[in-house]
Amino acid sequence: MEAVTFKLQMFEGPLDLLLHLIQKNKVSIYDIPITTITEQYMEYIDMMNELDLEVTGEFLVVAAQLLYIKSKMLLPQEEKEEEEDPRAELIDRLVEYAKYKGAVEYLDDNQGHANYLFFKETQPLPEAPPQPNEPVPLSKLLEAFAGVLERNRQKSAPLKMAAMETIVKRETVSVRSRIHYLYTIFKGKDRLQFEEIFETIVTKAEAVSTFLAVLELARRGKMKVYDSGGGLLCEISGDENDITGIAGDD
């Protein structure tokens, strides 16, 4: 015949057991019926001994404290009035323990709910595009202009002998004429790529004067050059006739 086994509810410590007994008896933690709670507590200790369960020192210390409090509570009424409630220290410990236990249960519940939550992997934020009103430094303009000259050099066809006379002579291209050129190619357009300004230019002199015209207009606030992220963009404003005092004007 199989032996009869008993399942005894396990507690994390003596305060856990006391809190369970208080809740079971539906009494206030601030007004513990010490006799009833002590008897039930000792019954639990006896059951642990009968089932060969290890009774830790903590359980025995609290058992001794309960018996001491019970003995103090049995003193005549006139002697008890002179002292504070002997249950006070135990009540304070139980109140603190109840707070921590409630917090642990709350966190356990929320951790369980979190197991059913799934989050999308974080994606790196795209880099913010440059602000259109932010001026491009001169170094970047020079770098872009150097790139234009290099591309023009690579795509230039071999020169014919008939053109040598024109090349040998010093070509003079005024900045004023290139400002007129810029206003002409911008007609009907809000903006142009920096490289587009030099598409129809053939000679290096034209290219240099055009670049100087861009710098002059930018200095006067008539042209904005900014980095769009995919290259330099240019915008022009105002009237060509308002621009005076250019070197080489009559």
Salt bridges, closest charged atoms under 4 A:
ASP16 OD1 - LYS101 NZ 2.82
ASP31 OD1 - ARG87 NH1 3.12
GLU83 OE1 - LYS72 NZ 2.89
ASP85 OD2 - ARG87 NH2 2.86
GLU96 OE2 - LYS99 NZ 3.74
GLU150 OE2 - ARG153 NH2 2.66
GLU165 OE2 - LYS169 NZ 3.55
GLU195 OE2 - ARG151 NH2 3.80
GLU216 OE2 - ARG219 NH2 2.67
GLU216 OE2 - ARG220 NE 2.62
ASP227 OD2 - LYS140 NZ 2.55
GLU235 OE2 - ARG191 NH2 3.16
GLU240 OE2 - HIS180 ND1 3.03
ASP249 OD1 - ARG176 NE 3.24
